[in-house]
Amino acid sequence: MGRPKRYAAAAALALLAPLAAACSAGPGARPLDPSLTAALARVADTPGNRRQIWYDDTAALVRVAGRSWHRHGAYAALRGLGAPGLAAAAPQISAGIDLIGDTYAISAGRPPAAVGLLAGGQRPARVRRYLTALGWRRHGRGLAAPPFAAAVRGSTAETLIALPLARVAAAGTDLRYGYPGASLRQIGSPRGRTLAADPLVDAIAHGLGPVAAAWIGAYPAGPAGDTASGTAGRAAAGPAPVLAAVGVRAPAAARSAPVAVGCTAWPGAAAAAAYRRALQQALLGGGRNPVTRRPFRRVLRHATVRAADGRYHLVCWQARTPGQGLLVFSMAGQHDLPGLS
């Protein structure tokens, strides 16, 4: 399998493993802010939600990649990244849930407690009719999916979405959803502190800068020595970052080469300095990807590295990835990011 196809396939697996212009809330309402910071402000700040966050500025991506799910390209592949549990079923569920018509999408946590939000572009009555016809039933102020065993015997779309849409609440132009163990109180308009107010999450989000898609979470995802998650031997390579993030900058045009960005927070200055040296060697020297054995600089081009002062010891980088919007997310999912593998 060629390298671009290999990374695209890996990205799809990574998304499933853990799992239009700006739309307004109504006539005269202010358009939704699609920025990562605004999206983080819609998610409760809990340990579970901090473990993994997915986001995409759908409106910005649709402007350059269009609405058709049959479109291909670096930016088309990023549409729906903020709703990984639903992205695989997007073509089937488009009749009832507009995964490409929202202003932005954000999800947090891991199954069975992951939650998600499609902000803007949804029609509650249409969503309710669609899900009710598939077997969803009223549950409190929202809907609950049928038992998974029943869904498996149903339609293809029903099978694919029964778990991520186990709990659904649609109101205004937003759709909140969650897995069977999720609390929808943690998404949309949560009480208490949000992820945007979490100092570490906010710092690393600002380290990424303006992005059209992003992932923030623990790196590596599994414990050191867990061969199933691909992290065997990671502990011997040095301390892991406190938090990591990758993203793709918002595109100016469909033909713009994707600019991948990465940012990590470290427990101390010494760990951050060691990582920065390893990162510079990987990106600017002769470092090779441990999975593909190709030099990082062949796929992460014109790279730059910077360290940000502050209490979280951030080290950030950026590089062009021509034609490969999903590349940096695939690398994060496979734990072969430069300087961390």
LODREN-312297 format. One record per residue (C-alpha): residue in three letters; y, z, x; chain. Coordinates in steps of 0.2 Angstrom, whole numbers, plus 5000, padded with zeros to 4 digits. Layout:
<recs>
    r    py    pz    px  c
  ALA     Y     Z     X  A
...
</recs>
This chain:
<recs>
    r    py    pz    px  c
  MET  5000  5000  5000  A
  GLY  5017  4995  5007  A
  ARG  5029  5009  5011  A
  PRO  5042  5007  4997  A
  LYS  5027  5007  4984  A
  ARG  5019  5021  4993  A
  TYR  5035  5032  4991  A
  ALA  5038  5027  4973  A
  ALA  5020  5032  4968  A
  ALA  5022  5048  4978  A
  ALA  5039  5052  4969  A
  ALA  5030  5049  4952  A
  LEU  5017  5062  4957  A
  ALA  5029  5074  4963  A
  LEU  5039  5073  4947  A
  LEU  5024  5076  4936  A
  ALA  5016  5089  4947  A
  PRO  5028  5103  4944  A
  LEU  5029  5098  4929  A
  ALA  5131  5022  4893  A
  ALA  5147  5031  4896  A
  ALA  5150  5049  4894  A
  CYS  5145  5054  4876  A
  SER  5156  5066  4866  A
  ALA  5150  5080  4855  A
  GLY  5160  5072  4840  A
  PRO  5176  5063  4835  A
  GLY  5190  5070  4845  A
  ALA  5179  5081  4856  A
  ARG  5181  5081  4875  A
  PRO  5169  5070  4885  A
  LEU  5155  5080  4893  A
  ASP  5157  5083  4912  A
  PRO  5142  5075  4920  A
  SER  5144  5084  4937  A
  LEU  5130  5094  4945  A
  THR  5140  5110  4944  A
  ALA  5144  5107  4925  A
  ALA  5125  5104  4922  A
  LEU  5121  5120  4932  A
  ALA  5132  5130  4921  A
  ARG  5121  5126  4906  A
  VAL  5105  5134  4914  A
  ALA  5102  5153  4915  A
  ASP  5102  5161  4932  A
  THR  5084  5167  4934  A
  PRO  5071  5168  4948  A
  GLY  5060  5156  4939  A
  ASN  5074  5143  4936  A
  ARG  5080  5144  4954  A
  ARG  5063  5139  4960  A
  GLN  5066  5121  4955  A
  ILE  5080  5111  4948  A
  TRP  5081  5093  4944  A
  TYR  5097  5083  4939  A
  ASP  5103  5066  4935  A
  ASP  5120  5059  4930  A
  THR  5112  5047  4918  A
  ALA  5128  5039  4912  A
  ALA  5133  5034  4930  A
  LEU  5116  5027  4934  A
  VAL  5116  5017  4918  A
  ARG  5133  5010  4922  A
  VAL  5125  5002  4937  A
  ALA  5107  5000  4932  A
  GLY  5108  4996  4914  A
  ARG  5098  5004  4899  A
  SER  5082  4994  4900  A
  TRP  5067  5003  4906  A
  HIS  5061  4986  4912  A
  ARG  5075  4986  4925  A
  HIS  5070  4989  4943  A
  GLY  5080  4994  4958  A
  ALA  5085  5009  4968  A
  TYR  5097  5016  4955  A
  ALA  5086  5011  4940  A
  ALA  5072  5022  4947  A
  LEU  5083  5037  4947  A
  ARG  5087  5037  4928  A
  GLY  5077  5051  4920  A
  LEU  5075  5061  4936  A
  GLY  5083  5076  4928  A
  ALA  5069  5076  4915  A
  PRO  5053  5074  4925  A
  GLY  5042  5080  4912  A
  LEU  5048  5067  4900  A
  ALA  5051  5052  4912  A
  ALA  5033  5046  4912  A
  ALA  5034  5044  4893  A
  ALA  5051  5037  4892  A
  PRO  5047  5019  4885  A
  GLN  5035  5027  4872  A
  ILE  5047  5040  4866  A
  SER  5063  5030  4866  A
  ALA  5061  5027  4847  A
  GLY  5066  5046  4844  A
  ILE  5073  5053  4860  A
  ASP  5086  5044  4870  A
  LEU  5082  5048  4888  A
  ILE  5093  5035  4894  A
  GLY  5108  5038  4882  A
  ASP  5112  5056  4887  A
  THR  5127  5059  4898  A
  TYR  5116  5069  4910  A
  ALA  5099  5078  4911  A
  ILE  5095  5094  4919  A
  SER  5078  5104  4920  A
  ALA  5074  5120  4929  A
  GLY  5058  5131  4933  A
  ARG  5040  5126  4933  A
  PRO  5027  5124  4919  A
  PRO  5023  5133  4909  A
  ALA  5040  5141  4908  A
  ALA  5051  5125  4913  A
  VAL  5066  5121  4902  A
  GLY  5076  5106  4900  A
  LEU  5092  5099  4893  A
  LEU  5097  5081  4888  A
  ALA  5116  5083  4886  A
  GLY  5124  5071  4874  A
  GLY  5118  5055  4866  A
  GLN  5105  5062  4855  A
  ARG  5103  5062  4836  A
  PRO  5096  5078  4829  A
  ALA  5090  5071  4813  A
  ARG  5082  5056  4821  A
  VAL  5073  5068  4834  A
  ARG  5067  5079  4820  A
  ARG  5060  5064  4810  A
  TYR  5051  5057  4825  A
  LEU  5043  5073  4831  A
  THR  5038  5079  4814  A
  ALA  5029  5062  4811  A
  LEU  5019  5066  4827  A
  GLY  5014  5083  4821  A
  TRP  5028  5095  4827  A
  ARG  5032  5109  4815  A
  ARG  5046  5120  4811  A
  HIS  5047  5135  4823  A
  GLY  5062  5147  4821  A
  ARG  5078  5136  4823  A
  GLY  5068  5122  4831  A
  LEU  5051  5113  4832  A
  ALA  5035  5117  4840  A
  ALA  5022  5105  4846  A
  PRO  5004  5104  4839  A
  PRO  4991  5112  4850  A
  PHE  4988  5102  4865  A
  ALA  4970  5098  4860  A
  ALA  4976  5090  4844  A
  ALA  4989  5080  4853  A
  VAL  4976  5073  4865  A
  ARG  4968  5065  4850  A
  GLY  4984  5058  4844  A
  SER  4996  5044  4850  A
  THR  4999  5041  4869  A
  ALA  5017  5047  4867  A
  GLU  5011  5063  4858  A
  THR  4999  5067  4872  A
  LEU  5012  5064  4886  A
  ILE  5025  5075  4878  A
  ALA  5016  5089  4869  A
  LEU  5018  5100  4884  A
  PRO  5036  5097  4890  A
  LEU  5041  5097  4872  A
  ALA  5031  5112  4866  A
  ARG  5048  5119  4861  A
  VAL  5062  5109  4855  A
  ALA  5079  5112  4848  A
  ALA  5092  5098  4844  A
  ALA  5110  5101  4839  A
  GLY  5126  5092  4840  A
  THR  5122  5078  4852  A
  ASP  5111  5089  4864  A
  LEU  5092  5091  4865  A
  ARG  5085  5107  4872  A
  TYR  5066  5108  4876  A
  GLY  5053  5118  4885  A
  TYR  5035  5120  4890  A
  PRO  5024  5132  4880  A
  GLY  5030  5148  4890  A
  ALA  5048  5143  4890  A
  SER  5063  5152  4882  A
  LEU  5076  5140  4875  A
  ARG  5089  5154  4877  A
  GLN  5089  5149  4895  A
  ILE  5096  5132  4893  A
  GLY  5111  5124  4884  A
  SER  5122  5139  4881  A
  PRO  5113  5154  4890  A
  ARG  5120  5171  4889  A
  GLY  5125  5180  4905  A
  ARG  5126  5172  4923  A
  THR  5121  5154  4925  A
  LEU  5115  5144  4940  A
  ALA  5133  5138  4943  A
  ALA  5138  5156  4945  A
  ASP  5124  5160  4958  A
  PRO  5133  5160  4975  A
  LEU  5118  5152  4984  A
  VAL  5115  5138  4972  A
  ASP  5133  5134  4970  A
  ALA  5135  5133  4989  A
  ILE  5121  5121  4991  A
  ALA  5126  5111  4977  A
  HIS  5143  5109  4984  A
  GLY  5135  5105  5001  A
  LEU  5127  5090  4993  A
  GLY  5144  5084  4986  A
  PRO  5145  5072  4971  A
  VAL  5128  5066  4967  A
  ALA  5120  5055  4954  A
  ALA  5103  5063  4956  A
  ALA  5097  5079  4964  A
  TRP  5083  5091  4967  A
  ILE  5086  5110  4972  A
  GLY  5072  5122  4976  A
  ALA  5060  5131  4987  A
  TYR  5054  5121  5002  A
  PRO  5040  5120  5005  A
  ALA  5035  5123  4987  A
  GLY  5018  5131  4991  A
  PRO  5014  5146  5002  A
  ALA  5011  5142  5021  A
  GLY  4993  5137  5024  A
  ASP  4991  5130  5006  A
  THR  4982  5114  5010  A
  ALA  4983  5109  4992  A
  SER  5002  5108  4992  A
  GLY  5003  5100  5009  A
  THR  5011  5115  5018  A
  ALA  4997  5119  5030  A
  GLY  5004  5124  5047  A
  ARG  5022  5125  5040  A
  ALA  5023  5144  5045  A
  ALA  5020  5140  5063  A
  ALA  5034  5127  5064  A
  GLY  5047  5141  5061  A
  PRO  5056  5150  5047  A
  ALA  5057  5141  5030  A
  PRO  5075  5138  5023  A
  VAL  5081  5150  5010  A
  LEU  5084  5136  4998  A
  ALA  5084  5117  5000  A
  ALA  5092  5102  4991  A
  VAL  5092  5083  4992  A
  GLY  5101  5070  4982  A
  VAL  5108  5053  4981  A
  ARG  5127  5050  4980  A
  ALA  5134  5042  4965  A
  PRO  5134  5023  4967  A
  ALA  5150  5013  4967  A
  ALA  5140  4997  4962  A
  ALA  5123  4991  4959  A
  ARG  5122  4983  4976  A
  SER  5128  4998  4985  A
  ALA  5115  5005  4997  A
  PRO  5109  5022  4991  A
  VAL  5116  5036  5002  A
  ALA  5103  5050  5003  A
  VAL  5110  5068  5006  A
  GLY  5101  5084  5011  A
  CYS  5107  5102  5013  A
  THR  5097  5118  5017  A
  ALA  5102  5136  5018  A
  TRP  5095  5148  5032  A
  PRO  5093  5166  5033  A
  GLY  5103  5167  5049  A
  ALA  5113  5158  5062  A
  ALA  5099  5156  5075  A
  ALA  5087  5148  5062  A
  ALA  5101  5137  5056  A
  ALA  5105  5131  5074  A
  ALA  5087  5128  5078  A
  TYR  5085  5118  5062  A
  ARG  5101  5108  5066  A
  ARG  5093  5103  5083  A
  ALA  5077  5098  5075  A
  LEU  5086  5088  5062  A
  GLN  5097  5079  5075  A
  GLN  5081  5075  5085  A
  ALA  5073  5068  5070  A
  LEU  5087  5058  5063  A
  LEU  5096  5052  5079  A
  GLY  5082  5054  5092  A
  GLY  5064  5048  5092  A
  GLY  5058  5059  5078  A
  ARG  5044  5052  5068  A
  ASN  5039  5055  5050  A
  PRO  5022  5065  5051  A
  VAL  5015  5056  5036  A
  THR  5020  5037  5040  A
  ARG  5022  5039  5059  A
  ARG  5037  5028  5057  A
  PRO  5053  5034  5066  A
  PHE  5065  5043  5054  A
  ARG  5080  5032  5059  A
  ARG  5071  5017  5053  A
  VAL  5072  5022  5035  A
  LEU  5086  5035  5036  A
  ARG  5100  5024  5043  A
  HIS  5117  5028  5050  A
  ALA  5113  5047  5048  A
  THR  5126  5061  5051  A
  VAL  5123  5079  5052  A
  ARG  5135  5094  5049  A
  ALA  5134  5112  5048  A
  ALA  5145  5122  5036  A
  ASP  5152  5139  5040  A
  GLY  5149  5153  5028  A
  ARG  5137  5167  5023  A
  TYR  5122  5155  5019  A
  HIS  5122  5145  5035  A
  LEU  5121  5128  5028  A
  VAL  5116  5113  5037  A
  CYS  5118  5096  5028  A
  TRP  5115  5078  5032  A
  GLN  5117  5061  5025  A
  ALA  5110  5043  5028  A
  ARG  5108  5026  5020  A
  THR  5091  5021  5012  A
  PRO  5094  5003  5008  A
  GLY  5084  4998  4992  A
  GLN  5075  5015  4991  A
  GLY  5083  5027  4979  A
  LEU  5068  5038  4977  A
  LEU  5064  5040  4995  A
  VAL  5072  5057  4999  A
  PHE  5064  5064  4983  A
  SER  5047  5058  4989  A
  MET  5050  5066  5006  A
  ALA  5055  5082  4998  A
  GLY  5039  5082  4987  A
  GLN  5028  5078  5001  A
  HIS  5036  5091  5013  A
  ASP  5040  5078  5026  A
  LEU  5059  5079  5026  A
  PRO  5067  5077  5044  A
  GLY  5068  5092  5054  A
  LEU  5057  5102  5042  A
  SER  5040  5093  5044  A
</recs>
